[in-house]
Amino acid sequence: MADTTEGDTDVLYLGLLVLALTALIAGLVIHSFIIGVNVSDWWRGRSVTPVDHIVTSLGVSRLCSQSAFTIGIFLENIFLQNVYSRLCYFFIDTVSIFFSYVNVWSTSLLSIVLCLKISNLHTRLFLYLRRMILHRTGYFYIVLLLISAFSSLMPLVMDVIEEIKIKPLNETMNNFFKSCNFTSSFYNYLVGGIIPHFFYFISSVFLFVSLYHHTTRMKMSSNLSINLETYYSVMRFVSCTFVYNTVYFGVDFVCLFYYCVYCVNLPGISIVLEFLPVLHSSYMICRTAKLRNRMSKVLQNQFLGVPHTGTQSI
């Protein structure tokens, strides 16, 4: 019976490992493509907008988070034999959490920037926020990094202190994971999850409502030459991104609930959660003209054998 249980555990671990590697390979391809396109434009002196900067940071944060998460899967199940390997695992886990927070905050910043650029509100406060934020996205991104770093380092420090208190030669791995506490976990979820999702929710709803009223007024006007497809495309992008963030937020909350209440990690759900940023990045490639055209050229060159002609900037 024990051998059967151990065999089932090994099969389950192998299945989770295959899923994690599949998500990692897909993420390496998709996120690296987004990073490569924007970095190559910057290297060649082409115009790079603040939105391009944020999208590039999204690709970097998702790529690094996914890589650190997959490495953590290996360390957690294979190399956790002594205190040093356990501390190494928690360091890798902290890196993954840091880039996950950067991903969430960058998504919120992207939504805010799009809202300020596209919305047609002309109040004094809105115009002031537009000038202040759109011309200082770099500074906001630095603040974003600092908040993410502080939020992710706090649980690592607490875990290291807890590790020093116990005797590593006499304590089991199960006792080491007892360091999960509600206060620390909820604080990190508040700063790294609830607050950025709140800003994202406000900006996304405001942008969608603004576009909806604008398209309604344009349809009621007598000018039949207006093309509304661009507005509808932006509204679809906002809606799909809103669904992505809602699902990501909900699944992350379920993992936090089990971790705080039962002190249990849910690796299967966490691995499935890693597919969501890959899907969203793929959707961004499809909806962004520059990324879509570059991907089309890559596919034509690689699979259809169509030679690249011309040097026209995209």
SVG drawing of the C-alpha trace seen along z (x, -y; Angstrom):
<svg xmlns="http://www.w3.org/2000/svg" viewBox="-29 -72 52 74">
<polyline fill="none" stroke="black" stroke-width="0.4" points="0.0,0.0 2.8,-2.4 4.6,-1.6 1.3,-2.3 0.9,-5.6 4.5,-6.6 4.1,-5.6 0.9,-7.8 2.8,-10.7 5.7,-10.3 3.2,-10.2 1.4,-13.3 4.7,-15.1 5.8,-14.1 2.5,-15.4 2.9,-18.7 6.5,-19.0 5.4,-18.4 2.8,-21.2 5.3,-23.6 7.8,-22.9 5.1,-23.3 4.1,-26.7 7.7,-27.7 8.5,-26.9 5.4,-28.7 6.3,-31.7 9.8,-31.8 8.7,-32.0 5.8,-34.5 7.4,-36.8 10.8,-36.8 9.1,-37.8 7.5,-40.8 10.7,-41.8 12.7,-41.3 10.5,-43.4 10.4,-46.4 14.1,-46.2 15.1,-45.9 13.0,-49.0 14.7,-50.9 18.1,-49.7 17.4,-50.8 16.3,-54.3 12.7,-53.8 10.0,-55.6 9.1,-53.7 6.1,-54.9 5.4,-54.7 2.9,-51.9 5.8,-50.0 7.9,-50.4 5.2,-49.0 4.5,-46.1 8.2,-45.3 8.3,-45.4 5.3,-43.1 7.2,-40.6 10.3,-40.7 8.4,-40.3 6.3,-37.4 9.4,-35.7 11.4,-36.0 8.5,-35.0 7.7,-31.9 11.4,-30.9 11.9,-31.3 8.6,-29.5 9.7,-26.5 13.1,-26.4 11.3,-26.5 9.2,-23.4 12.5,-21.5 14.0,-22.7 10.9,-22.1 10.6,-18.4 14.2,-17.3 16.9,-19.3 15.4,-20.3 17.7,-18.1 19.3,-20.7 18.9,-24.2 21.0,-25.7 18.9,-24.2 15.7,-25.2 16.9,-28.8 17.9,-28.7 14.4,-27.6 12.9,-30.4 15.2,-32.9 14.0,-31.6 10.4,-31.7 10.9,-35.3 12.3,-36.2 9.2,-34.6 6.9,-36.5 8.7,-39.8 8.3,-39.5 4.7,-38.4 4.0,-41.6 5.8,-43.5 3.5,-41.8 0.4,-42.8 1.5,-46.4 2.6,-46.8 -0.7,-45.5 -2.4,-48.2 0.0,-50.9 -0.7,-49.9 -4.5,-50.2 -4.1,-53.6 -1.9,-54.8 -4.3,-53.6 -7.2,-55.2 -5.4,-58.5 -4.4,-58.3 -7.7,-57.2 -10.4,-58.6 -11.8,-61.9 -12.6,-63.5 -11.4,-67.1 -11.8,-68.0 -9.0,-69.9 -8.1,-66.9 -8.1,-64.4 -5.8,-66.7 -3.5,-67.2 -3.2,-63.4 -2.6,-62.8 0.3,-65.3 1.7,-64.0 1.6,-60.3 2.1,-60.0 5.4,-62.0 6.6,-60.2 5.9,-56.6 9.6,-55.8 9.4,-57.2 6.2,-55.3 7.8,-52.1 10.7,-52.7 8.2,-53.1 6.4,-50.0 9.7,-48.0 10.4,-49.3 6.9,-48.4 7.2,-44.9 10.7,-44.4 9.6,-45.5 6.4,-43.3 8.3,-40.2 11.3,-40.6 9.3,-40.8 8.1,-37.1 11.6,-36.0 13.1,-37.8 10.4,-36.3 11.1,-32.8 14.9,-33.2 14.3,-34.3 12.0,-31.4 14.7,-29.0 17.3,-30.3 15.1,-29.6 14.6,-26.0 17.2,-23.2 17.6,-22.1 19.0,-18.7 16.1,-17.7 13.2,-19.4 11.4,-18.0 10.5,-19.8 6.9,-19.9 7.8,-21.9 9.7,-24.4 6.6,-25.2 4.7,-26.1 6.0,-29.6 2.9,-30.5 0.9,-33.1 -2.2,-35.1 -0.8,-38.5 2.3,-38.3 0.4,-36.6 -2.5,-39.0 -0.3,-42.1 1.7,-40.9 -1.5,-40.0 -2.9,-43.4 0.1,-45.3 0.8,-43.0 -2.7,-42.0 -5.7,-44.0 -4.3,-47.5 -3.0,-47.2 -6.2,-45.3 -8.2,-48.1 -6.4,-50.7 -6.8,-48.4 -10.5,-48.0 -11.2,-51.7 -9.2,-52.6 -10.5,-49.8 -14.2,-50.5 -13.7,-54.2 -12.0,-53.6 -14.7,-51.1 -17.6,-53.4 -15.9,-56.3 -15.5,-54.5 -19.0,-53.1 -20.6,-56.5 -18.3,-58.0 -19.2,-55.3 -22.9,-55.7 -22.7,-59.4 -20.9,-58.8 -23.4,-56.2 -26.2,-58.7 -24.5,-61.4 -25.2,-62.0 -21.6,-61.3 -21.7,-57.9 -18.1,-57.9 -16.8,-57.3 -15.1,-54.0 -16.0,-52.6 -14.1,-49.3 -11.0,-50.8 -13.1,-51.7 -14.7,-48.3 -11.3,-46.7 -10.0,-48.7 -13.2,-47.8 -12.7,-44.1 -9.1,-44.3 -10.1,-46.0 -12.9,-43.4 -10.6,-40.4 -7.8,-41.9 -10.4,-42.5 -11.5,-38.8 -7.8,-37.8 -7.1,-39.9 -10.3,-38.8 -9.5,-35.1 -5.9,-35.7 -7.0,-37.5 -9.6,-34.9 -7.2,-31.9 -4.5,-33.7 -6.9,-34.3 -7.9,-30.6 -4.2,-29.7 -3.7,-32.3 -6.8,-31.0 -5.5,-27.4 -2.0,-28.6 -3.3,-30.8 -6.0,-28.5 -4.6,-25.0 -0.8,-25.9 -1.0,-24.0 0.4,-25.0 -1.6,-24.2 1.1,-23.5 -1.4,-22.2 -3.5,-25.4 -0.3,-27.5 1.0,-25.8 -2.3,-26.3 -2.1,-30.0 1.2,-30.3 -0.6,-29.7 -2.8,-32.8 0.0,-35.4 1.1,-33.4 -2.4,-33.5 -2.7,-37.2 0.6,-38.0 -0.5,-36.0 -3.6,-38.0 -1.6,-41.2 0.4,-40.1 -2.8,-39.5 -4.4,-42.8 -1.2,-45.0 -0.5,-46.0 3.2,-46.2 3.6,-42.9 1.0,-41.2 2.9,-42.3 6.2,-41.2 4.8,-37.8 3.3,-37.4 6.6,-38.1 8.4,-35.6 5.8,-32.9 6.1,-33.6 9.9,-33.4 10.1,-30.3 7.2,-28.2 6.2,-29.5 9.6,-30.4 8.6,-34.0 11.7,-36.1 11.8,-39.4 11.6,-42.4 11.8,-46.1 13.0,-48.1 9.8,-49.8 9.3,-50.6 6.3,-49.1"/>
</svg>
